Amino acid sequence: MKTKAGLFLCLSFAVFFLVCCSQPKSRLPKHQQTSTGKKNKIPVQNAKLIYKEKKKRKLQPSIIKPKILSRQEWKAKQPVGKMKKHKPKYITIHHTASLRKKSISLGKKMQSLQNFSQRKAYLSNGHLKPAWADVPYHFYIDVNGKIAEGRDLKFAGDTNTNYDPSGHISIVLEGNFEVEKPLQGQLKSLRSLLAWLMVSYKIPSSKIKGHSDYASTACPGKNLRMELNMLCNQLEKKVK
Ligand SMILES: [Zn+2]
């Protein structure tokens, strides 16, 4: 009897040992294993990091570079002469001061502007404009809201008025906004271009102004100025 009882005990122990010790071990590394053994649970430390990352992403506005017709695409000529290097700190808005022309492509307009810019020319007020190295503006927004790249952003623009354009990113919109109203497509492109530039160069909305804030001129025209004030208020909330 004693032998049978001993044999029974031995067998029971062997079964217990097999059941308890043959459970498959988790393949997750130790730091990812949880006390319950469930694989899907994220450790507290990692969960905190993921939460922080998600929160950070949510705070950053989804600002992307708008589509811009490059100098290469509009077949720009090389600048002539030296240009002044600068660090963009302000954004200044202009109008072309001539009525919109729908029939001419943006590329052709940029080529004409560059030809005019790179030679001496008499202005409508009778003043003689010197030959500039390149187009005076960094961006041009046409009647259809298409954006073109003007002067390289590394260099200050040029002006016929009495202010130093160093540190200014100059954006010109096609039209005479003393008499015309800026079109929705133009304003939409201006908004996305401004948002992108503000984030890229860390420029607050308080540094976005019109040409007439710096010099005696009607530029960018009363109708665009009104829109610009509203746009800056919107951007102040959107881009932090
Ligand atoms: Zn201007």
Residues whose N, C-alpha, C, O or C-beta is under 5 A from the ligand:
A	BS01	ZN	I93 H94 H95 H211 C219
